[in-house]
Amino acid sequence: MNIKKIESTQNPLIKSVLQLQDKARARKKEGLFLIEGLREIELAHAGGYQLETLLFCSDILPFENVVSYIGSQTQCIEITREIYQKLAYRDSTEGVIALAQMKTHHLDQLQLPANPLILVAEATEKPGNIGAMLRTADAAHIDAVIIANPKTDLYNPNIIRSSVGCLFTNQIAIATTEETIAFLQQKNIHTYAATLQNSCSYHTQDYTTPTAFIVGTESTGLTEAWRLGSTQNIIIPMSGTIDSINVSVAASILLFEAKRQRDFK
């Protein structure tokens, strides 16, 4: 195996990698994104992502630790510790970064069972919240996550980091709100919108049939299309001073209530 070595931070490839890390426009143009860390690379590899390039620092991580992820089309490059530290996004040091090809995330690519459980996140802006919801979606082993009216790049490094690699373990689709509503209606999936208007307590509903939970932003909530068109609007009762909780926490409560009902059906 021919392993290239790069020793200068001014190398054109290293400059290109930094652009991919920092700019959504560069990621979209190249169709590539960065994955940092062995666990995340392993999950991406298992999830069918094509790893185009592996950059590893032998001072930190021996080559034999990454060789199993090298496909026939994967370029392998050894980099210095200085370069790695310049590229590394996380505080922890693992010594390996991959450049991977993006996937398409169309609604018609979702493979759903007869009785699906889905999370729809509308216009979520903070990458950390998206990552946390993907982590919950994996933990609850739901069937799909749909990002409606996205406000951030799905391959933002903060999403990958906060999801601890669960970006690669979930079925994810990206669409407009209108497309998502039409899709769920076509599939006869009941929709439960987390909103204050015309709502009832979440625990009073039956989620053992095909179900999609819809959550929105903490600042503006869901759009009118969801508030007026859902099967049922639901709320999580609050006992404290504030009237809302973090969107990823709300999603966790709803999804695990559905799992509880289904496990004991």
ChimeraX commands (.cxc) that place a marker at each C-alpha (Angstrom):
marker #1 position 0.00,0.00,0.00 radius 0.5
marker #1 position 1.34,3.40,-1.01 radius 0.5
marker #1 position 1.08,5.85,1.89 radius 0.5
marker #1 position 1.69,9.49,1.10 radius 0.5
marker #1 position 3.18,11.78,3.74 radius 0.5
marker #1 position 2.47,15.47,4.24 radius 0.5
marker #1 position 4.68,17.55,6.51 radius 0.5
marker #1 position 3.65,21.15,5.73 radius 0.5
marker #1 position 0.57,22.98,6.94 radius 0.5
marker #1 position 0.73,24.95,3.69 radius 0.5
marker #1 position 0.08,21.85,1.59 radius 0.5
marker #1 position -2.90,22.46,-0.77 radius 0.5
marker #1 position -4.73,19.38,0.52 radius 0.5
marker #1 position -4.42,20.55,4.12 radius 0.5
marker #1 position -5.75,23.98,3.14 radius 0.5
marker #1 position -8.66,22.26,1.38 radius 0.5
marker #1 position -9.41,20.17,4.48 radius 0.5
marker #1 position -9.53,23.31,6.61 radius 0.5
marker #1 position -12.03,24.81,4.19 radius 0.5
marker #1 position -14.20,21.69,4.48 radius 0.5
marker #1 position -14.08,21.97,8.24 radius 0.5
marker #1 position -15.00,25.65,8.39 radius 0.5
marker #1 position -17.35,26.32,5.48 radius 0.5
marker #1 position -20.66,24.67,4.55 radius 0.5
marker #1 position -20.28,26.11,1.05 radius 0.5
marker #1 position -17.01,24.21,0.55 radius 0.5
marker #1 position -18.55,20.99,1.80 radius 0.5
marker #1 position -21.49,21.37,-0.57 radius 0.5
marker #1 position -19.26,22.22,-3.52 radius 0.5
marker #1 position -16.92,19.28,-3.00 radius 0.5
marker #1 position -19.53,16.83,-1.72 radius 0.5
marker #1 position -17.13,15.98,1.10 radius 0.5
marker #1 position -17.04,16.39,4.86 radius 0.5
marker #1 position -14.73,15.57,7.77 radius 0.5
marker #1 position -15.04,12.79,10.32 radius 0.5
marker #1 position -12.75,12.91,13.33 radius 0.5
marker #1 position -12.11,9.98,15.65 radius 0.5
marker #1 position -11.98,6.19,15.34 radius 0.5
marker #1 position -15.47,5.54,16.72 radius 0.5
marker #1 position -17.10,8.01,14.35 radius 0.5
marker #1 position -15.11,6.68,11.37 radius 0.5
marker #1 position -16.09,3.13,12.28 radius 0.5
marker #1 position -19.79,4.11,12.46 radius 0.5
marker #1 position -19.59,5.94,9.14 radius 0.5
marker #1 position -17.85,2.96,7.52 radius 0.5
marker #1 position -20.53,0.60,8.89 radius 0.5
marker #1 position -23.22,3.03,7.71 radius 0.5
marker #1 position -22.09,2.79,4.11 radius 0.5
marker #1 position -20.24,6.09,3.80 radius 0.5
marker #1 position -17.45,6.15,1.24 radius 0.5
marker #1 position -14.19,7.23,2.90 radius 0.5
marker #1 position -12.19,9.10,0.28 radius 0.5
marker #1 position -9.12,9.99,2.35 radius 0.5
marker #1 position -7.72,8.97,5.74 radius 0.5
marker #1 position -5.30,11.36,7.43 radius 0.5
marker #1 position -3.49,9.84,10.40 radius 0.5
marker #1 position -0.74,10.90,12.74 radius 0.5
marker #1 position 1.47,7.90,13.53 radius 0.5
marker #1 position 2.82,9.68,16.64 radius 0.5
marker #1 position -0.69,9.38,18.09 radius 0.5
marker #1 position -2.28,6.42,16.34 radius 0.5
marker #1 position -0.49,3.40,14.81 radius 0.5
marker #1 position -1.28,2.70,11.16 radius 0.5
marker #1 position -2.65,-0.77,11.95 radius 0.5
marker #1 position -5.50,0.89,13.87 radius 0.5
marker #1 position -6.87,2.51,10.72 radius 0.5
marker #1 position -6.02,-0.02,8.02 radius 0.5
marker #1 position -9.36,-1.85,8.32 radius 0.5
marker #1 position -11.22,1.26,7.13 radius 0.5
marker #1 position -9.15,1.69,3.98 radius 0.5
marker #1 position -11.14,0.70,0.91 radius 0.5
marker #1 position -9.91,0.27,-2.62 radius 0.5
marker #1 position -10.76,3.92,-3.38 radius 0.5
marker #1 position -9.40,5.35,-0.11 radius 0.5
marker #1 position -6.25,7.45,-0.15 radius 0.5
marker #1 position -4.14,7.09,3.00 radius 0.5
marker #1 position -1.95,10.00,4.12 radius 0.5
marker #1 position 0.35,10.27,7.10 radius 0.5
marker #1 position 0.51,13.74,8.66 radius 0.5
marker #1 position 2.64,15.31,11.35 radius 0.5
marker #1 position 1.42,16.08,14.84 radius 0.5
marker #1 position 1.53,19.79,14.00 radius 0.5
marker #1 position -0.78,19.32,11.03 radius 0.5
marker #1 position -3.11,17.06,12.96 radius 0.5
marker #1 position -3.46,19.57,15.78 radius 0.5
marker #1 position -4.26,22.25,13.21 radius 0.5
marker #1 position -6.97,20.09,11.67 radius 0.5
marker #1 position -8.41,18.51,14.82 radius 0.5
marker #1 position -11.78,19.94,15.80 radius 0.5
marker #1 position -12.14,18.25,19.15 radius 0.5
marker #1 position -10.13,18.72,22.32 radius 0.5
marker #1 position -9.51,15.00,22.67 radius 0.5
marker #1 position -6.67,13.63,20.58 radius 0.5
marker #1 position -7.26,10.45,18.59 radius 0.5
marker #1 position -4.93,10.95,15.66 radius 0.5
marker #1 position -7.18,10.24,12.68 radius 0.5
marker #1 position -9.44,12.27,10.39 radius 0.5
marker #1 position -11.36,11.02,7.37 radius 0.5
marker #1 position -12.72,12.82,4.34 radius 0.5
marker #1 position -15.98,11.15,3.37 radius 0.5
marker #1 position -18.47,11.58,0.58 radius 0.5
marker #1 position -21.83,13.08,1.51 radius 0.5
marker #1 position -24.99,11.07,1.01 radius 0.5
marker #1 position -28.24,12.32,-0.46 radius 0.5
marker #1 position -31.10,12.47,2.02 radius 0.5
marker #1 position -34.33,12.36,0.03 radius 0.5
marker #1 position -37.64,11.39,1.59 radius 0.5
marker #1 position -38.19,8.66,-0.99 radius 0.5
marker #1 position -34.97,6.96,0.14 radius 0.5
marker #1 position -36.39,6.22,3.59 radius 0.5
marker #1 position -37.08,2.54,4.19 radius 0.5
marker #1 position -39.85,2.36,6.76 radius 0.5
marker #1 position -41.45,-0.62,8.48 radius 0.5
marker #1 position -45.22,-1.14,8.67 radius 0.5
marker #1 position -45.48,0.70,12.00 radius 0.5
marker #1 position -42.82,3.41,11.96 radius 0.5
marker #1 position -41.75,5.82,14.68 radius 0.5
marker #1 position -40.32,9.05,13.26 radius 0.5
marker #1 position -38.93,12.31,14.60 radius 0.5
marker #1 position -39.40,15.49,12.57 radius 0.5
marker #1 position -37.30,18.51,13.58 radius 0.5
marker #1 position -38.42,21.72,11.90 radius 0.5
marker #1 position -35.96,24.59,11.37 radius 0.5
marker #1 position -33.66,23.60,14.21 radius 0.5
marker #1 position -30.79,26.08,14.12 radius 0.5
marker #1 position -28.28,24.88,16.71 radius 0.5
marker #1 position -26.05,22.03,15.52 radius 0.5
marker #1 position -25.72,20.80,19.10 radius 0.5
marker #1 position -29.47,20.28,19.36 radius 0.5
marker #1 position -29.58,18.36,16.08 radius 0.5
marker #1 position -26.70,16.18,17.24 radius 0.5
marker #1 position -28.39,15.51,20.57 radius 0.5
marker #1 position -31.63,14.52,18.83 radius 0.5
marker #1 position -29.76,12.14,16.52 radius 0.5
marker #1 position -28.15,10.58,19.59 radius 0.5
marker #1 position -31.56,10.10,21.18 radius 0.5
marker #1 position -32.98,8.74,17.93 radius 0.5
marker #1 position -30.27,6.10,17.91 radius 0.5
marker #1 position -30.76,5.28,21.59 radius 0.5
marker #1 position -34.50,4.83,21.06 radius 0.5
marker #1 position -33.82,2.96,17.81 radius 0.5
marker #1 position -36.48,4.86,15.89 radius 0.5
marker #1 position -37.01,4.41,12.19 radius 0.5
marker #1 position -36.15,7.82,10.75 radius 0.5
marker #1 position -35.33,11.45,11.46 radius 0.5
marker #1 position -36.59,14.13,9.07 radius 0.5
marker #1 position -35.08,17.60,9.10 radius 0.5
marker #1 position -37.73,19.96,7.77 radius 0.5
marker #1 position -36.78,23.43,6.53 radius 0.5
marker #1 position -33.14,22.96,7.61 radius 0.5
marker #1 position -31.27,25.96,8.95 radius 0.5
marker #1 position -27.85,24.37,9.23 radius 0.5
marker #1 position -25.66,21.99,7.23 radius 0.5
marker #1 position -26.23,18.36,8.25 radius 0.5
marker #1 position -22.48,17.70,7.99 radius 0.5
marker #1 position -21.50,20.56,10.28 radius 0.5
marker #1 position -18.64,19.28,12.51 radius 0.5
marker #1 position -20.64,20.25,15.60 radius 0.5
marker #1 position -23.48,17.94,14.55 radius 0.5
marker #1 position -21.09,15.04,14.03 radius 0.5
marker #1 position -19.38,15.70,17.36 radius 0.5
marker #1 position -22.55,16.20,19.43 radius 0.5
marker #1 position -24.23,13.19,17.86 radius 0.5
marker #1 position -21.19,11.04,18.82 radius 0.5
marker #1 position -21.41,9.53,15.34 radius 0.5
marker #1 position -25.16,8.90,15.38 radius 0.5
marker #1 position -25.42,10.97,12.21 radius 0.5
marker #1 position -24.23,7.74,10.59 radius 0.5
marker #1 position -26.53,5.30,12.43 radius 0.5
marker #1 position -29.90,6.91,11.68 radius 0.5
marker #1 position -31.98,7.11,8.53 radius 0.5
marker #1 position -32.14,10.83,7.84 radius 0.5
marker #1 position -34.11,12.77,5.26 radius 0.5
marker #1 position -34.07,16.49,4.51 radius 0.5
marker #1 position -37.10,18.23,3.01 radius 0.5
marker #1 position -39.36,21.24,3.22 radius 0.5
marker #1 position -42.20,21.26,5.71 radius 0.5
marker #1 position -44.74,20.94,2.89 radius 0.5
marker #1 position -42.93,17.94,1.41 radius 0.5
marker #1 position -42.69,16.32,4.84 radius 0.5
marker #1 position -46.39,16.78,5.57 radius 0.5
marker #1 position -47.32,15.30,2.18 radius 0.5
marker #1 position -44.98,12.36,2.73 radius 0.5
marker #1 position -46.40,11.54,6.17 radius 0.5
marker #1 position -49.97,11.84,4.92 radius 0.5
marker #1 position -49.21,9.55,1.99 radius 0.5
marker #1 position -47.79,6.96,4.41 radius 0.5
marker #1 position -50.82,7.32,6.78 radius 0.5
marker #1 position -48.55,8.28,9.67 radius 0.5
marker #1 position -50.18,10.09,12.59 radius 0.5
marker #1 position -48.48,13.39,13.44 radius 0.5
marker #1 position -48.13,14.80,16.95 radius 0.5
marker #1 position -46.96,18.40,17.00 radius 0.5
marker #1 position -45.25,19.65,20.16 radius 0.5
marker #1 position -46.88,23.06,20.48 radius 0.5
marker #1 position -48.90,25.04,23.04 radius 0.5
marker #1 position -51.88,25.79,20.80 radius 0.5
marker #1 position -54.93,23.50,21.05 radius 0.5
marker #1 position -52.89,20.83,22.77 radius 0.5
marker #1 position -53.29,18.08,25.31 radius 0.5
marker #1 position -50.75,16.38,27.57 radius 0.5
marker #1 position -48.44,14.10,25.61 radius 0.5
marker #1 position -48.99,11.07,27.86 radius 0.5
marker #1 position -52.72,10.88,27.04 radius 0.5
marker #1 position -52.14,9.80,23.44 radius 0.5
marker #1 position -51.64,6.38,21.85 radius 0.5
marker #1 position -48.35,6.09,19.97 radius 0.5
marker #1 position -48.53,2.39,19.16 radius 0.5
marker #1 position -49.71,3.12,15.61 radius 0.5
marker #1 position -47.55,4.77,12.88 radius 0.5
marker #1 position -46.30,7.93,14.61 radius 0.5
marker #1 position -44.28,11.04,13.87 radius 0.5
marker #1 position -43.38,13.57,16.56 radius 0.5
marker #1 position -42.86,17.12,15.31 radius 0.5
marker #1 position -40.63,19.50,17.28 radius 0.5
marker #1 position -39.64,23.05,16.43 radius 0.5
marker #1 position -37.38,25.81,17.65 radius 0.5
marker #1 position -37.51,26.99,21.24 radius 0.5
marker #1 position -37.81,30.63,20.16 radius 0.5
marker #1 position -40.61,30.47,17.57 radius 0.5
marker #1 position -42.00,26.96,17.82 radius 0.5
marker #1 position -43.61,25.18,14.89 radius 0.5
marker #1 position -45.04,26.77,11.78 radius 0.5
marker #1 position -48.78,27.08,11.31 radius 0.5
marker #1 position -48.86,24.16,8.87 radius 0.5
marker #1 position -48.00,21.79,11.71 radius 0.5
marker #1 position -50.08,23.53,14.38 radius 0.5
marker #1 position -53.23,23.34,12.26 radius 0.5
marker #1 position -52.63,20.13,10.37 radius 0.5
marker #1 position -51.37,17.60,12.90 radius 0.5
marker #1 position -53.33,14.60,14.10 radius 0.5
marker #1 position -53.02,16.05,17.62 radius 0.5
marker #1 position -51.06,18.86,19.20 radius 0.5
marker #1 position -49.33,17.83,22.41 radius 0.5
marker #1 position -47.48,19.48,25.29 radius 0.5
marker #1 position -45.13,18.31,27.99 radius 0.5
marker #1 position -46.59,19.77,31.23 radius 0.5
marker #1 position -44.27,22.14,33.07 radius 0.5
marker #1 position -44.18,22.44,36.85 radius 0.5
marker #1 position -41.53,25.14,37.17 radius 0.5
marker #1 position -41.27,28.81,36.32 radius 0.5
marker #1 position -40.35,28.56,32.63 radius 0.5
marker #1 position -42.75,27.34,29.95 radius 0.5
marker #1 position -40.38,25.42,27.68 radius 0.5
marker #1 position -37.50,22.96,27.71 radius 0.5
marker #1 position -34.65,22.30,25.31 radius 0.5
marker #1 position -35.93,20.84,22.04 radius 0.5
marker #1 position -33.64,17.82,22.25 radius 0.5
marker #1 position -34.89,17.05,25.77 radius 0.5
marker #1 position -38.49,17.36,24.59 radius 0.5
marker #1 position -37.79,14.98,21.71 radius 0.5
marker #1 position -36.28,12.47,24.14 radius 0.5
marker #1 position -39.32,12.53,26.41 radius 0.5
marker #1 position -41.72,12.00,23.52 radius 0.5
marker #1 position -39.75,9.26,21.80 radius 0.5
marker #1 position -39.23,7.24,24.94 radius 0.5
marker #1 position -42.90,7.53,25.86 radius 0.5
marker #1 position -43.69,6.01,22.47 radius 0.5
marker #1 position -41.10,3.28,23.07 radius 0.5
marker #1 position -42.59,2.58,26.52 radius 0.5
marker #1 position -46.07,2.19,25.04 radius 0.5
marker #1 position -44.85,-0.05,22.23 radius 0.5
marker #1 position -42.74,-2.24,24.48 radius 0.5
marker #1 position -45.71,-2.88,26.76 radius 0.5
marker #1 position -48.38,-3.19,24.06 radius 0.5
marker link #1:1,2 radius 0.2
marker link #1:2,3 radius 0.2
marker link #1:3,4 radius 0.2
marker link #1:4,5 radius 0.2
marker link #1:5,6 radius 0.2
marker link #1:6,7 radius 0.2
marker link #1:7,8 radius 0.2
marker link #1:8,9 radius 0.2
marker link #1:9,10 radius 0.2
marker link #1:10,11 radius 0.2
marker link #1:11,12 radius 0.2
marker link #1:12,13 radius 0.2
marker link #1:13,14 radius 0.2
marker link #1:14,15 radius 0.2
marker link #1:15,16 radius 0.2
marker link #1:16,17 radius 0.2
marker link #1:17,18 radius 0.2
marker link #1:18,19 radius 0.2
marker link #1:19,20 radius 0.2
marker link #1:20,21 radius 0.2
marker link #1:21,22 radius 0.2
marker link #1:22,23 radius 0.2
marker link #1:23,24 radius 0.2
marker link #1:24,25 radius 0.2
marker link #1:25,26 radius 0.2
marker link #1:26,27 radius 0.2
marker link #1:27,28 radius 0.2
marker link #1:28,29 radius 0.2
marker link #1:29,30 radius 0.2
marker link #1:30,31 radius 0.2
marker link #1:31,32 radius 0.2
marker link #1:32,33 radius 0.2
marker link #1:33,34 radius 0.2
marker link #1:34,35 radius 0.2
marker link #1:35,36 radius 0.2
marker link #1:36,37 radius 0.2
marker link #1:37,38 radius 0.2
marker link #1:38,39 radius 0.2
marker link #1:39,40 radius 0.2
marker link #1:40,41 radius 0.2
marker link #1:41,42 radius 0.2
marker link #1:42,43 radius 0.2
marker link #1:43,44 radius 0.2
marker link #1:44,45 radius 0.2
marker link #1:45,46 radius 0.2
marker link #1:46,47 radius 0.2
marker link #1:47,48 radius 0.2
marker link #1:48,49 radius 0.2
marker link #1:49,50 radius 0.2
marker link #1:50,51 radius 0.2
marker link #1:51,52 radius 0.2
marker link #1:52,53 radius 0.2
marker link #1:53,54 radius 0.2
marker link #1:54,55 radius 0.2
marker link #1:55,56 radius 0.2
marker link #1:56,57 radius 0.2
marker link #1:57,58 radius 0.2
marker link #1:58,59 radius 0.2
marker link #1:59,60 radius 0.2
marker link #1:60,61 radius 0.2
marker link #1:61,62 radius 0.2
marker link #1:62,63 radius 0.2
marker link #1:63,64 radius 0.2
marker link #1:64,65 radius 0.2
marker link #1:65,66 radius 0.2
marker link #1:66,67 radius 0.2
marker link #1:67,68 radius 0.2
marker link #1:68,69 radius 0.2
marker link #1:69,70 radius 0.2
marker link #1:70,71 radius 0.2
marker link #1:71,72 radius 0.2
marker link #1:72,73 radius 0.2
marker link #1:73,74 radius 0.2
marker link #1:74,75 radius 0.2
marker link #1:75,76 radius 0.2
marker link #1:76,77 radius 0.2
marker link #1:77,78 radius 0.2
marker link #1:78,79 radius 0.2
marker link #1:79,80 radius 0.2
marker link #1:80,81 radius 0.2
marker link #1:81,82 radius 0.2
marker link #1:82,83 radius 0.2
marker link #1:83,84 radius 0.2
marker link #1:84,85 radius 0.2
marker link #1:85,86 radius 0.2
marker link #1:86,87 radius 0.2
marker link #1:87,88 radius 0.2
marker link #1:88,89 radius 0.2
marker link #1:89,90 radius 0.2
marker link #1:90,91 radius 0.2
marker link #1:91,92 radius 0.2
marker link #1:92,93 radius 0.2
marker link #1:93,94 radius 0.2
marker link #1:94,95 radius 0.2
marker link #1:95,96 radius 0.2
marker link #1:96,97 radius 0.2
marker link #1:97,98 radius 0.2
marker link #1:98,99 radius 0.2
marker link #1:99,100 radius 0.2
marker link #1:100,101 radius 0.2
marker link #1:101,102 radius 0.2
marker link #1:102,103 radius 0.2
marker link #1:103,104 radius 0.2
marker link #1:104,105 radius 0.2
marker link #1:105,106 radius 0.2
marker link #1:106,107 radius 0.2
marker link #1:107,108 radius 0.2
marker link #1:108,109 radius 0.2
marker link #1:109,110 radius 0.2
marker link #1:110,111 radius 0.2
marker link #1:111,112 radius 0.2
marker link #1:112,113 radius 0.2
marker link #1:113,114 radius 0.2
marker link #1:114,115 radius 0.2
marker link #1:115,116 radius 0.2
marker link #1:116,117 radius 0.2
marker link #1:117,118 radius 0.2
marker link #1:118,119 radius 0.2
marker link #1:119,120 radius 0.2
marker link #1:120,121 radius 0.2
marker link #1:121,122 radius 0.2
marker link #1:122,123 radius 0.2
marker link #1:123,124 radius 0.2
marker link #1:124,125 radius 0.2
marker link #1:125,126 radius 0.2
marker link #1:126,127 radius 0.2
marker link #1:127,128 radius 0.2
marker link #1:128,129 radius 0.2
marker link #1:129,130 radius 0.2
marker link #1:130,131 radius 0.2
marker link #1:131,132 radius 0.2
marker link #1:132,133 radius 0.2
marker link #1:133,134 radius 0.2
marker link #1:134,135 radius 0.2
marker link #1:135,136 radius 0.2
marker link #1:136,137 radius 0.2
marker link #1:137,138 radius 0.2
marker link #1:138,139 radius 0.2
marker link #1:139,140 radius 0.2
marker link #1:140,141 radius 0.2
marker link #1:141,142 radius 0.2
marker link #1:142,143 radius 0.2
marker link #1:143,144 radius 0.2
marker link #1:144,145 radius 0.2
marker link #1:145,146 radius 0.2
marker link #1:146,147 radius 0.2
marker link #1:147,148 radius 0.2
marker link #1:148,149 radius 0.2
marker link #1:149,150 radius 0.2
marker link #1:150,151 radius 0.2
marker link #1:151,152 radius 0.2
marker link #1:152,153 radius 0.2
marker link #1:153,154 radius 0.2
marker link #1:154,155 radius 0.2
marker link #1:155,156 radius 0.2
marker link #1:156,157 radius 0.2
marker link #1:157,158 radius 0.2
marker link #1:158,159 radius 0.2
marker link #1:159,160 radius 0.2
marker link #1:160,161 radius 0.2
marker link #1:161,162 radius 0.2
marker link #1:162,163 radius 0.2
marker link #1:163,164 radius 0.2
marker link #1:164,165 radius 0.2
marker link #1:165,166 radius 0.2
marker link #1:166,167 radius 0.2
marker link #1:167,168 radius 0.2
marker link #1:168,169 radius 0.2
marker link #1:169,170 radius 0.2
marker link #1:170,171 radius 0.2
marker link #1:171,172 radius 0.2
marker link #1:172,173 radius 0.2
marker link #1:173,174 radius 0.2
marker link #1:174,175 radius 0.2
marker link #1:175,176 radius 0.2
marker link #1:176,177 radius 0.2
marker link #1:177,178 radius 0.2
marker link #1:178,179 radius 0.2
marker link #1:179,180 radius 0.2
marker link #1:180,181 radius 0.2
marker link #1:181,182 radius 0.2
marker link #1:182,183 radius 0.2
marker link #1:183,184 radius 0.2
marker link #1:184,185 radius 0.2
marker link #1:185,186 radius 0.2
marker link #1:186,187 radius 0.2
marker link #1:187,188 radius 0.2
marker link #1:188,189 radius 0.2
marker link #1:189,190 radius 0.2
marker link #1:190,191 radius 0.2
marker link #1:191,192 radius 0.2
marker link #1:192,193 radius 0.2
marker link #1:193,194 radius 0.2
marker link #1:194,195 radius 0.2
marker link #1:195,196 radius 0.2
marker link #1:196,197 radius 0.2
marker link #1:197,198 radius 0.2
marker link #1:198,199 radius 0.2
marker link #1:199,200 radius 0.2
marker link #1:200,201 radius 0.2
marker link #1:201,202 radius 0.2
marker link #1:202,203 radius 0.2
marker link #1:203,204 radius 0.2
marker link #1:204,205 radius 0.2
marker link #1:205,206 radius 0.2
marker link #1:206,207 radius 0.2
marker link #1:207,208 radius 0.2
marker link #1:208,209 radius 0.2
marker link #1:209,210 radius 0.2
marker link #1:210,211 radius 0.2
marker link #1:211,212 radius 0.2
marker link #1:212,213 radius 0.2
marker link #1:213,214 radius 0.2
marker link #1:214,215 radius 0.2
marker link #1:215,216 radius 0.2
marker link #1:216,217 radius 0.2
marker link #1:217,218 radius 0.2
marker link #1:218,219 radius 0.2
marker link #1:219,220 radius 0.2
marker link #1:220,221 radius 0.2
marker link #1:221,222 radius 0.2
marker link #1:222,223 radius 0.2
marker link #1:223,224 radius 0.2
marker link #1:224,225 radius 0.2
marker link #1:225,226 radius 0.2
marker link #1:226,227 radius 0.2
marker link #1:227,228 radius 0.2
marker link #1:228,229 radius 0.2
marker link #1:229,230 radius 0.2
marker link #1:230,231 radius 0.2
marker link #1:231,232 radius 0.2
marker link #1:232,233 radius 0.2
marker link #1:233,234 radius 0.2
marker link #1:234,235 radius 0.2
marker link #1:235,236 radius 0.2
marker link #1:236,237 radius 0.2
marker link #1:237,238 radius 0.2
marker link #1:238,239 radius 0.2
marker link #1:239,240 radius 0.2
marker link #1:240,241 radius 0.2
marker link #1:241,242 radius 0.2
marker link #1:242,243 radius 0.2
marker link #1:243,244 radius 0.2
marker link #1:244,245 radius 0.2
marker link #1:245,246 radius 0.2
marker link #1:246,247 radius 0.2
marker link #1:247,248 radius 0.2
marker link #1:248,249 radius 0.2
marker link #1:249,250 radius 0.2
marker link #1:250,251 radius 0.2
marker link #1:251,252 radius 0.2
marker link #1:252,253 radius 0.2
marker link #1:253,254 radius 0.2
marker link #1:254,255 radius 0.2
marker link #1:255,256 radius 0.2
marker link #1:256,257 radius 0.2
marker link #1:257,258 radius 0.2
marker link #1:258,259 radius 0.2
marker link #1:259,260 radius 0.2
marker link #1:260,261 radius 0.2
marker link #1:261,262 radius 0.2
marker link #1:262,263 radius 0.2
marker link #1:263,264 radius 0.2
marker link #1:264,265 radius 0.2
view
